[in-house]
Amino acid sequence: MIAPAVTYQQHRACGALVRRMYSWRGYRLSPPRHQLDDPNHVTLGAWLDRELVATLTASRDSGSGLLADALYAQEMSRLRKPAKVICEVTRLAVDLDCHDPELMQSLFKAAYQYARAVFGGTDVVIEVNPRHAGYYRRQLGFTQVGTLRTCPRVEAPAILLHRTLGNLHF
């Protein structure tokens, strides 16, 4: 089941999974910059037999901008247009013990649907480690719009990927 984390315990479980998986990869982790009741952010969790197996946070562009602005300001400004609402996926983590090949697609589909229905999103961006970029292009419909840089939030290489939300077929 994939659903928004709404309780403190659900948010805590999502945060713990992110910390564990980022630590395992050797990434640094900054605390989330949003409040739990911020209407521009949603944390989604994927639960299997009442155990959290994956999570991500989707954010809508607002006056405070998006995390990708720090590293990709020029690329983000090119994506912003009057009729566009940019959303961003961050804090993605999948438990190593979960081997469901459709989990990522289901999690991203839920994030896309939420972004469109609740945020009014038209586009989504994500900063990913370059070693994962091929998967995001092939399986999730992203294209690369930013060059290789080092993301200071996690102290790891990153590239910026983008896709429109008009077509959810993948």
N, C-alpha and C positions, 0 to 999 in steps of 0.2 A: 504494500500500500504506500503510495506517495501522497503526502499531504503537508500543508504548512505546519511548522512548529509554532504552537500557540501558547503552550504552558512554559513556565520557567524550567521545568524538568526537561522538556523536549529541547529547548534552546541549549540547556546545559549539556545534554547528550550530543547534540550536533557540534557544539564547541569542543567537547572532549574528543570526538572522532576527528575533527579537523586538526587539533593539536597532536593527536597520536600519529596520524598519517603524515602530516608535515614534518614532524620530528623524525619519523622513520626515513623520510626522504632527505633529511638534513636541511630542510627549509626553516628559516626563521618565521615566526608568526606574530604579527601585530594584532592587538585586540580589535574586535569589530568597532567600526567608527559610528555605528548607528545605535539608537535606542530600540528596545524590543517593540515599542508601539509606533515606530516611525512608519508612516504610510508609504514611503518610497522604497522600502526594503521588505523582502520576505525570505525567510529561511525555509527551504523545503527539506523534508526528510523522507527517506525510503526505509520503511520498516518491513522486515521479513520475520514472521513468527515473533512479533513484539520486540525484535532486536533492531536497532538502527544499523543499517548497512551502507548508507550513502547520504550525503547532504550537499547542498549548495545554497548560496544566497543570490537572489536576483534583486537588482536595484534599478530604479527608474531615475533618469537624469533629473536633477533638480537644481536649485540655486547653489547648492554646495558642490555640484558636479559629481563626477564618478571617479573611482580610484584610478582608472586608466588615464585620466587627465594628467596625473603626475609624471608619467613616463612618456605618454603619447599625446601631448597637448595639440600639436599641429594636425595629427591624423584625426583626433576627436573633433577638432573644430571644422575639418572638412566634412565629417559625417553629419554634423548638426545642420539641419535645414529647418525652415519654418514649419513644414508639415511633418517633420520627423520627431519621434520620441525614442531616444536611445535608451536601451536597457543594458545592464552589465551582469555577467555571471562571475561570482567570486567565491572563495572559500569552498571549493569543490573538494570533497574527500569521499573515497570509496574504501570500505573495509577490505583488507587483503583476503579475508576468508570468504568473501562473497564472490562466487564465480558465475554469476548470472550474466550471460553475454548480452542480454537485452536491457540490463539495468540502466546503463548510461543513456541509451536512446529514450527509455521511458522517463528517466529523470529530466533530461533536457526537453522532452516533449511537454512534460508537466510545467516546466519553467517557461517555455515559450507560450503555452496556453495561458498561464497566469499573467505573463507580461502583456500579452495582447488584450485579454479580457479585463484585467484589473488596472494595469498601468497604462493601457492604451498604446503599448509599445509597437513600433514599426520596425525596429532594428535591434540587434543585440551584438555586443562585443565581449570578448574574453581575452585575457592575457594568459598564454599557456607556455609551458616549457617547449622549446622547439622539437624535442624528441617525440612529443605527442601531437604535433601539428598535423601530420598526415592523417591520423585518425579523425580529427575534428573536420578536416576538409572532406574526406571520403564518406564518413558516416553521419556527420551532423550538418553538412552543407556550408561550412565556413570558408571564407577566403582570407588570405593574409593581406593586411593593410598597413602593418608596421614592421620595421626592421628589428633585427636582433638587438636587444638591450639587456642590461642587468636590472632586474626589479629589486629595488631596495627594501620593499616590504617583506620579501621572502629570501633575499640575497641569492637569487638564482636567475639564470637566463630566461628571457621571455620574448615572445613575439605577440603582436596584437592581431587578433582575428575578428572578422565581422561577417554577419549574415543578416538578410532581411527576414522579417517574420511573416511575410505574405504567403509563403509556401511552406507548409509544415510537413511535406512529404520527404522522408529520408529513410 
